[in-house]
Amino acid sequence: MPFPPLRWSLLLALMCLLAPGLSQGAGSKRFVPIPGGESLRRDAAKAYQRMSTAARTDGIGLWVVSGYRTAREQRLLYQRYRKGLGPRAARPGRSNHQRGTAVDLIVGHEESSIYRWLEMHACRHGFRRTVSSEPWHWEYLPRSTRVPDPGTDCTGRPLPPRTPPPRSASDLS
């Protein structure tokens, strides 16, 4: 029976917590911490923070379970994958996690409100889904991520009109 994506994300997060020292480089000036104990390359971290704030404004919470990975951590994940003991993992040196530009997020399934929000808004922040079989994997690729036309979301659908906040009785006088 295949392991659901949410369980793989939690397993990966647990592995990162139980393997101290694997996430070296997080303290360097090139990589900066983001909420949840992960780190990303400085520009990706800033973009992720903006995206997370925008999501929170819309009532969506983003939770990163994997960000920057060292070569050692990527090698471990790849070896586990090759033995059938873990989720799909890129060969060491070929993962954007090692560059600090990829995040794995808890999204649930493709019908979840979190995934739908990312699908509609992530491109505005330079992120896009790059692995079709992994709805949780998003990469910061600002130069090659198309920004939507005004009034549309990242999928090309029209944005719903923003409703102004309700007026209070004191506003009417």
Secondary structure, 3 states (H helix, E strand, C coil): CCCCHHHHHHHHHHHHHHCCCCCCCCCCCCEEEECCCEEEEHHHHHHHHHHHHHHHHCCCCCCEEECCCCHHHHHHHHHHHHCCCCCCCCCCCCCHHHHCCEEEECCCCCCCHHHHHHHHHHHHHCEEECCCCCCCEEEECCCCCCCCCCCECCCCCECCCCCCCCCCHHHHC
